[in-house]
Amino acid sequence: MSIDSLKSQLPDFAKDVRLNLGAIANDDSLGEQTKYGLLLACAIATRNADVAAAFDREATSHLKPEARDAARSAAAIMAMNNVYYRFVHLASNATYRTLPAKLRMSVIGAPGVPKTDFELWCLAVSAINGCGACIDSHEKVLIEAGVTEEAIQTAVRFAAIVQSAAVAIEAARLPVLA
């Protein structure tokens, strides 16, 4: 399954999603590795097997194995960090902010791809997972590294589109009630 086959699975009520997926396919503003690693990490973060498979298939022809693994790592490490840091941020008890996380996160320091790619993927996954603390942290690193606000916005827009495809596929599977 590829992006095109994913688009063909989308029902008529998701025409805008289909059009947005087409726009992603034709957008080269992020560069090939950045774009396809981002799409793969976001697809995995949706937790939808069809979406993840489609973007993994698409990524196979655009990414080296180590970049595919880094995208998978971004989704996995953010699944952990987003839960933890969202809790710390939202908890009324400020004590949690002073305690060490005690979470292993060495992949963030050595992801196997350029740091800016990995940070952008982590930021986009954090947007899907709704962790404001992680969004702020990754955005700060990206800005300090010279990544433009336009590139950051594009990454989050792509994340939103990938998430909407997963939701549309799930909505299409709901039983039709008479």
C-alpha positions as CSV (number, residue, x, y, z in Angstrom):
1,M,0.0,0.0,0.0
2,S,1.2,3.5,-0.9
3,I,-0.1,7.0,-0.5
4,D,-2.0,6.6,-3.7
5,S,-3.6,3.4,-2.6
6,L,-4.4,5.0,0.8
7,K,-6.1,7.9,-1.0
8,S,-8.2,5.4,-2.9
9,Q,-9.4,3.9,0.4
10,L,-10.8,7.2,1.6
11,P,-14.6,7.6,1.2
12,D,-16.3,10.5,-0.4
13,F,-16.9,12.2,2.9
14,A,-13.1,12.5,3.2
15,K,-12.5,14.2,-0.1
16,D,-10.6,17.1,1.5
17,V,-8.3,14.5,3.2
18,R,-7.7,12.8,-0.1
19,L,-6.8,16.2,-1.7
20,N,-4.5,17.1,1.2
21,L,-2.7,13.7,0.9
22,G,-2.2,14.6,-2.8
23,A,-0.7,17.9,-1.7
24,I,1.7,16.2,0.6
25,A,2.9,13.8,-2.2
26,N,3.7,16.8,-4.4
27,D,5.3,19.0,-1.7
28,D,9.1,18.9,-1.8
29,S,9.7,21.9,0.6
30,L,11.3,19.7,3.4
31,G,13.7,17.6,1.3
32,E,13.2,13.9,0.7
33,Q,14.6,12.3,3.8
34,T,13.0,14.9,6.1
35,K,9.6,14.6,4.4
36,Y,9.4,10.8,4.2
37,G,10.9,10.3,7.7
38,L,8.3,12.7,9.0
39,L,5.4,11.0,7.3
40,L,6.5,7.6,8.5
41,A,6.9,8.8,12.1
42,C,3.5,10.5,12.0
43,A,1.8,7.5,10.4
44,I,3.1,5.2,13.1
45,A,1.9,7.7,15.7
46,T,-1.7,7.5,14.4
47,R,-1.7,3.9,15.6
48,N,-3.6,3.0,12.4
49,A,-2.1,-0.1,10.7
50,D,-3.3,0.8,7.2
51,V,-1.9,4.3,7.4
52,A,1.4,3.1,9.0
53,A,1.7,0.4,6.3
54,A,1.0,2.9,3.4
55,F,3.6,5.4,4.6
56,D,6.1,2.7,5.4
57,R,5.8,1.4,1.9
58,E,6.2,4.9,0.5
59,A,9.2,5.5,2.8
60,T,10.9,2.3,1.6
61,S,11.8,3.8,-1.8
62,H,12.8,7.2,-0.3
63,L,14.8,6.4,2.8
64,K,17.8,4.3,3.7
65,P,17.1,1.7,6.4
66,E,18.8,3.7,9.1
67,A,16.5,6.7,8.4
68,R,13.4,4.4,8.5
69,D,14.6,3.1,11.8
70,A,15.1,6.7,13.1
71,A,11.6,7.6,12.1
72,R,10.3,4.5,13.9
73,S,12.4,5.6,16.9
74,A,11.0,9.1,16.9
75,A,7.4,7.7,17.0
76,A,8.4,5.2,19.8
77,I,10.3,7.6,22.0
78,M,7.7,10.3,21.7
79,A,5.0,7.8,22.6
80,M,6.8,7.5,26.0
81,N,7.9,11.1,26.4
82,N,4.6,12.6,25.4
83,V,2.7,10.7,28.0
84,Y,5.2,11.5,30.7
85,Y,5.8,15.1,30.0
86,R,2.2,15.8,29.3
87,F,1.5,14.5,32.8
88,V,4.2,16.6,34.3
89,H,2.9,19.6,32.5
90,L,-0.7,19.1,33.4
91,A,-0.4,17.8,37.0
92,S,-1.3,20.4,39.6
93,N,1.4,19.0,41.9
94,A,4.5,21.0,41.0
95,T,6.7,18.4,42.7
96,Y,6.6,16.2,39.5
97,R,8.5,18.9,37.6
98,T,11.4,18.6,40.1
99,L,11.8,14.8,40.0
100,P,14.1,13.1,37.4
101,A,12.2,11.5,34.6
102,K,14.4,8.3,34.8
103,L,13.4,7.5,31.2
104,R,16.1,6.2,28.8
105,M,16.2,8.5,25.8
106,S,19.6,8.0,24.2
107,V,18.2,7.9,20.7
108,I,17.5,11.6,20.9
109,G,21.3,12.3,21.2
110,A,22.3,9.8,18.5
111,P,19.3,9.1,16.2
112,G,21.3,8.0,13.1
113,V,20.0,10.9,11.0
114,P,20.7,14.7,11.1
115,K,19.5,16.1,14.5
116,T,17.2,18.6,12.8
117,D,15.4,15.8,10.9
118,F,14.9,13.8,14.1
119,E,13.8,16.8,16.1
120,L,11.3,17.8,13.4
121,W,9.9,14.3,13.4
122,C,9.6,14.3,17.2
123,L,7.9,17.7,17.2
124,A,5.3,16.5,14.6
125,V,4.6,13.3,16.6
126,S,4.3,15.4,19.7
127,A,1.7,17.5,18.0
128,I,-0.3,14.3,17.1
129,N,0.0,13.1,20.7
130,G,-0.9,16.5,22.2
131,C,2.1,17.2,24.4
132,G,2.7,21.0,24.6
133,A,5.8,20.6,26.7
134,C,7.4,18.4,24.1
135,I,6.3,20.7,21.2
136,D,7.9,23.6,22.9
137,S,11.1,21.8,23.7
138,H,11.6,20.4,20.1
139,E,10.5,23.7,18.5
140,K,13.2,25.6,20.6
141,V,15.9,23.1,19.5
142,L,14.8,23.5,15.8
143,I,14.7,27.3,15.9
144,E,18.2,27.4,17.6
145,A,19.4,25.1,14.8
146,G,18.2,27.4,12.1
147,V,15.1,25.6,11.0
148,T,12.5,28.1,9.8
149,E,9.1,28.5,11.3
150,E,7.7,27.7,7.8
151,A,9.4,24.3,7.8
152,I,8.1,23.6,11.4
153,Q,4.6,24.7,10.3
154,T,4.8,22.4,7.3
155,A,5.8,19.5,9.4
156,V,2.9,20.0,11.7
157,R,0.5,20.5,8.8
158,F,1.7,17.1,7.4
159,A,1.1,15.5,10.8
160,A,-2.4,16.9,10.8
161,I,-3.1,15.5,7.4
162,V,-1.7,12.0,8.2
163,Q,-3.8,12.0,11.4
164,S,-6.9,13.0,9.5
165,A,-6.4,10.1,7.0
166,A,-6.3,7.7,10.0
167,V,-9.5,9.1,11.4
168,A,-11.2,9.0,8.0
169,I,-10.3,5.4,7.5
170,E,-11.6,4.5,11.0
171,A,-14.9,6.5,10.4
172,A,-15.4,4.7,7.1
173,R,-15.4,1.4,9.0
174,L,-18.2,2.4,11.3
175,P,-21.4,0.5,10.7
176,V,-24.1,2.4,8.7
177,L,-27.2,2.7,10.8
178,A,-30.6,2.9,9.2
